[in-house]
Amino acid sequence: MNLRLSNDFWLDMFRQIVSNPNYGTLPPTGKCIVVEYCSPNTNKPLHLGHVRNMLLGWSVAAILAAAGNEVHKVLIYNDRGIHICKTMAAWLAVGKGDTPESTGKKGDFLVGEYYIKFAELHAQQKQNLIEGGMSADEAEQATPIFKAAQELLRQWEANDPKTRQLWEMMNAWVYPGHNETYAKLGVDFEKRYYESETYLGGKQMVESGLAKGVFYRKENGAVAIDLSAEKLDEKILVRGDGTTIYITQDLAAADMRYNDYQMDTSIYVVGDEQNYHFKVLKAIMQHLGYPFADQIYHLSYGMIDLPTGRMKSREGTVVDADDMIAEVIATAQAHTEALGKTEGFTPEASQNLYRIVGLGALKFHLLKINPQKRIIFNPEESIDFLGHTGPFVQNCHARIQSVVRKYKAEHQLDGTIQLNPTDLHPAERNLFVQLYRYVPALQVAAQTYDPAAIADYAYQLAKLYNHFYAECPILSNKDPQLNHFRTVLSLTVARLLRQSMGLLGIELPDRM
């Protein structure tokens, strides 16, 4: 079918959008959705991979809320386990009592240095053992530093006071550092869970599963489940020495979360390297007969690579989130000053603009791509005022605000629209169509958990406005009603740009 809607339809639709301040806010669905994102370890600072996770999780939550759902944003701190004990072991071995205060370092950065130091010590000691005649596999877990970490884990689970005191001290260094990074990115959480508070509940669930015959105990004392019927492998739930693993605390956290929210859907925003883990989690919960097992949804996303290659935390080749934020802001400053876009700005206003543009570039670049796709992130490419970027949309919004300021300097601006449909310019009609597409774009984004649908909507709207701006005089027409109408149209475009970009967590400046 080849249909064309009349100008009367589009003009009437536009009048409805202008008169409805709640346009784009969908009615309540009655559904409750919990979105877990970030979920960092307490042995290192947040890095660029966490940035994609946080921006994706925050944006999906905002989109789902705009689509009429009751949404709760949570995270779980992986604050215990062998990886945490590795950092503790390294600090005990070579730390010399270092603290954030004594070193002047951000707490999460200091702790992260000892995670890297553990890997270095382990590699050196492993090589010594191999040279002494031990096989590589045997040497992997026979190094003194690894044994020290294992002993710390056993002591932690035995509630040894000194071990717990060290653990609490180092974790206390990390949380303020992470909070600072959350604030820089503008992400937040309603509730924070901690693995250290959930793993015992997981142990109880394992014991219950043993009693029901869902799990079985192996000869070495480990507890496992056979998932071959689901085309998955045998999964260990508790090690032979009685210590727990990730899956154990995830069982308890899922149960605790359902008791807290009785959600209809539980979304886990976690990288695609954990695809198998969440298949196992869902299968185990189904075997245990929990009613919310089918509500588990893993929002899997691809990793971020740099132009120089893949990041690796234990090798110290990651890009820390704070460093990346600083870099995109510095890049935004260089580009903005080169284009002369801060003329007449105070130093404080200039710095705020660099922050808005830099973070807007970062967020748009990471969210405009489908979550399942892997990304190569280059800050220089993300800040382009003429490309498919956040600054392109931000610049369009600033242009509109300039138009509106000029009109308001001499005229009253209201929502009255006096225009004969036969006078509708094709560029105006195209803007009407794109304004109408906001709700379908929001619905698609909510159904697919994909902010890219919103990013594309905002980019297309900005691109169509720039074409309209070039084709249609806005303030210089002899007909004052036409000037008024086109200013109202511009103002409405700005409103939808703020609304759509707001779902991506991106601020739009009024001046550039």
Secondary structure as GFF3:
##gff-version 3
##sequence-region A 1 512
A	DSSP	alpha_helix	7	19	.	.	.	ID=ss1
A	DSSP	beta_strand	32	36	.	.	.	ID=ss2
A	DSSP	alpha_helix	48	66	.	.	.	ID=ss3
A	DSSP	beta_strand	70	77	.	.	.	ID=ss4
A	DSSP	alpha_helix	82	94	.	.	.	ID=ss5
A	DSSP	alpha_helix	100	103	.	.	.	ID=ss6
A	DSSP	alpha_helix	107	131	.	.	.	ID=ss7
A	DSSP	alpha_helix	136	140	.	.	.	ID=ss8
A	DSSP	alpha_helix	144	157	.	.	.	ID=ss9
A	DSSP	alpha_helix	161	185	.	.	.	ID=ss10
A	DSSP	beta_strand	191	194	.	.	.	ID=ss11
A	DSSP	alpha_helix	195	212	.	.	.	ID=ss12
A	DSSP	beta_strand	216	217	.	.	.	ID=ss13
A	DSSP	beta_strand	223	226	.	.	.	ID=ss14
A	DSSP	three_ten_helix	228	230	.	.	.	ID=ss15
A	DSSP	beta_strand	234	238	.	.	.	ID=ss16
A	DSSP	alpha_helix	246	261	.	.	.	ID=ss17
A	DSSP	beta_strand	265	271	.	.	.	ID=ss18
A	DSSP	three_ten_helix	272	274	.	.	.	ID=ss19
A	DSSP	alpha_helix	275	288	.	.	.	ID=ss20
A	DSSP	three_ten_helix	293	295	.	.	.	ID=ss21
A	DSSP	beta_strand	296	301	.	.	.	ID=ss22
A	DSSP	beta_strand	304	306	.	.	.	ID=ss23
A	DSSP	beta_strand	309	310	.	.	.	ID=ss24
A	DSSP	three_ten_helix	313	315	.	.	.	ID=ss25
A	DSSP	alpha_helix	321	338	.	.	.	ID=ss26
A	DSSP	alpha_helix	347	367	.	.	.	ID=ss27
A	DSSP	beta_strand	375	376	.	.	.	ID=ss28
A	DSSP	alpha_helix	379	382	.	.	.	ID=ss29
A	DSSP	alpha_helix	390	408	.	.	.	ID=ss30
A	DSSP	three_ten_helix	421	423	.	.	.	ID=ss31
A	DSSP	alpha_helix	426	436	.	.	.	ID=ss32
A	DSSP	alpha_helix	438	448	.	.	.	ID=ss33
A	DSSP	alpha_helix	452	471	.	.	.	ID=ss34
A	DSSP	alpha_helix	480	502	.	.	.	ID=ss35
###
